Amino acid sequence: MRNLRPLLLASSLIGVLAPFCAQAIPVRIAIENLAPANGNFLTPFWVGFHNGGFDLYDLGSPASPGLERLAEDGNTGVLSAEFAASGAGVTDATLAGPGGAIAPGEAATMTFDLDGSLPSSRYFSYASMVIPSNDAFIANGNPLAHAIFDASGDFLGADFLVAGAAVLDAGTEVNDEIPENVAFLGQTVPNTGTTESGTVQIHPGFSPAGNILSAFPGADFTAPGYQVARISITRIPEPGVLALVGLGLVSLLMARKRR
């Protein structure tokens, strides 16, 4: 009977913890700007969780109105409305840095409560304007690229880098680099610049002798090895669950000492 006590205690502990595991869990998103000094800033990130059915963009196709507003002005409002209307998910938010835009070396964080048993929590998407620029941005074009939960609802998390080679051009505004048309350089009102009516493409980079690199010499994201951002999604242990685990471990240790 003594030998069975630890097993019985372990079984009891699993039974107590099971309801907690089936509920929504706190998940932390951390986004770090990896650009060098005098490099690219990033506008507050739009992030969303969905069932895999929310496609932010397709290379070679026109940007949606929401993506256009984000890529030209850093405005996430229209994109958030498109997400809500898609029916693919219910949880989205905008993550800002300490001063709004995320400077090189800074990070933005936020915690979400997500239920992995819901299809609308399974996949993660993000988008942010790269500034200064006319309409440069980063985002995942594949809506299935970042699975946060598996098909059984178990947490997977994520930790990945966004390289400079992944910076995109929305194709909605001509890359003239005129300060009055460039967010974070000289633009004072939104939705300015020359309309391009193009399609989403990989960004060719800024003009070597242009206004952007003259003001931000570390912003050449086409440089070999250039990293724009790191995005990590981790589970935060709940205090109540930790207390139960600790109590269970103490009980197991005491039972072993009595043997």
N, C-alpha and C positions, 0 to 999 in steps of 0.2 A: 504493500500500500504506500509505503514511503517513497518508493521509486516512481509511483504514479503521480505524486503530488505536483512536481514541476510541470508534468505534461498537462495536468488538469488546470493549473494556473495559466499556462501558456494558452490553452484552448479558451479559457475564460477571457483572457486579454484580447485575443483575436475577435471574440464575440462582441466585446465592448467597443472595439475600434471599428468594426465593420460598418456601422451606420455612418460614422464620420467619413470614411473613405468613399461612401456612395454619394455624399453631398458635394455642393460646390466647394472648391478649394481656392485659397488665395494664391494668385500667380503674379509675379513681379516682372515687368518689362523694364529693361535698362538699355538705353541707346546712347552710345558714346561717339562723339565726333573724333575721328582719328587723323584728321588733316593736320599737316605741320603748321608751324607758326606762319602767320600771314597767308593761311590757306582758306579753303572754302568754309563758310558758315552753312548751317542747315536750318531751314525754317522748322517751326514746331511740326512734329511728325503726326500724320494721320495714321492710326492703327485700327484694325478691325479683326474680329473673329467671326468665322462663317463656316458654312457647310461645303465649301469648295466651289460654290457657284458664283462667286463675285470676282469678275475678271477686270483688273484695273486698266489694262491696255493690251494691245496686240501690235507688235512691230509691223510697220507698213500700213497701219490703219489710223484714221484720225483720232485724236484724243477726245474723250468725252468732255462736256462742259465743266464737270467737276474737276477733272484732271487738268484742264486748261487753266482754271482759276488757281489751282495749287501750283502748277509749274510756272505761271507768270507772276503770281503775287503772293504765294504761300498761303492762300485762303483755303481752309479745309471745309468750310461750311457747305458748299455745293456738293463736294464729294461725299460728305457725310449724309446728305439728303439722298444722293444716288444709292448709297449703301442701304439706307433704311428702305428705300423703295424696291430694292432688288429682292427682298425677302430671303436673302441668303444667310443673314445673321441679325443679331439684335444688339450686340455689344461693340461699340466703337468709341474712340476718344481722340483727343489731340494732346500730345506730350510736348511741353515746352521746356526750354532750358532755364537756367536761373534768371536770365534777362530777356526771355522770349526766344529769340533765335539761339541755336546751340553753337557756341563758338568752338574752335579747335581746342581739344582737351577737356571740354565740358561734357556733361551727361544729362539726360532727362530720364526720369523714372516714374512709374505709376504702377499701382497694384489693382488687380481685377479679381473678382470672384467668379470662377468659371466652373460649370458642371460638365465634366467630360462625357457624361452619358448622353448629352444633347448633341446632335449633329451640328448645330449652329455654333458650337464651341471648338470644333475640331481643327480648323485651319486658321492661320495667321497671315495677314497682309499689312503692308506699310507703304507710305509714300511721303516724300519730303522734297521741297524745292532746294536746289543747290544754289547758294548765293555767294557773291553777286553773279547774276546771269540774266539773260532775257527770258528763257523758258527751259532751263536745265533742271532735271529732277532725278531722283532715284525711287524705285518701286519694284515690287515683284510682279512680273508679267504672267507668271504661272500661278494660278490661284491655289494649286495643290503643292506648291514648293515647300511650304513650312507646316507640317502636321504637328500640332501641339499635343494632341491626344491620339491614341491608336483607335482601331475600330471597336475595341472593347471598352473604351473610355479611360484607359490607363494613361497617366501623364507621361509625355515624352520630353517636352521642353524644346528649347532651341538655343543655339549659340553659333552665330555665323558673321562673316565679314562681308562688307559691300565694297568692292574694289572700284578704283577710278574708271576702269574699263567698262563698268556697268552704268555709268552716268548716261542719262537719256536726254534727247531733245524732243520736246513735245510737238514741234512742228507747227506751233500756233503763232509764233512771233519771230520775225526776222532777227538773226543774231547780229545786230548792228553795233552792239556795245556802246551805243550813245548813252552817256550817263543818265539823261532824263528818261530813258526807256529801260534802264537796268535797275532792278530791285536791289537795294542795299548799296547802290553806288551813287545815284543822284535822282532816282525816281521819287516823286513826292505824292503822287496819286496812283491808285491801282488802275489796271487795264489800260495802260498806255503802250506805245510802241506800234510798229508796223505789222499788221496782220499778215501771216504767211500762208495759211490754209494748206499746210502740208500734212505729213503723217509722222507718227512716233518713230524715231530712229535712234541709233547709238549716237551720242553727241560727238562731233568731230574735235571738240576742244576749243579753247579760246584763242583769239588772234595773238600771236607772239608779241606783236608790237601794239596791241590794242589797249583800251582803257582798263580792262579788268585786271590783266596780269601786271600792268604798270602800278596799279593800286594794291593788288594782292599777289605779290610775286610767288607765293607758295601755293597758289590755287590751280596750278596746271595738273589737273587730274589725269591727263594722258601720260604723265611721267611714269616710267617703269616702277612697279611695286607700290604705286600710290594707293592708299587705303582711305576710303571716305568715312566709313562708320562700322561699328560693331554693335550687333543687336543680340541680346540674350534674354531668354524667357525661362524663369526658374520658379519652382514651387516654394512657397513660404510655409514652413511647418506651423501649424496652429498651436497656440499655447496650451489649449485644453487637451489636445492629442498628445503633446509632449509630456504633459503632467501625467496622463494615463500610462504612457509608455514607461516613464520613470517609476511610477508606482508599481507597475507590473514587474519591472526588472528588480526592484528592491525586494518584492515578494518572492521572486524566483531565487534570489541570492540567499534570503533568509531560510527558504525551504531547503536549499542545498546545505546550509550550515547545520541544520537540525539532523541531517542524515548521519 
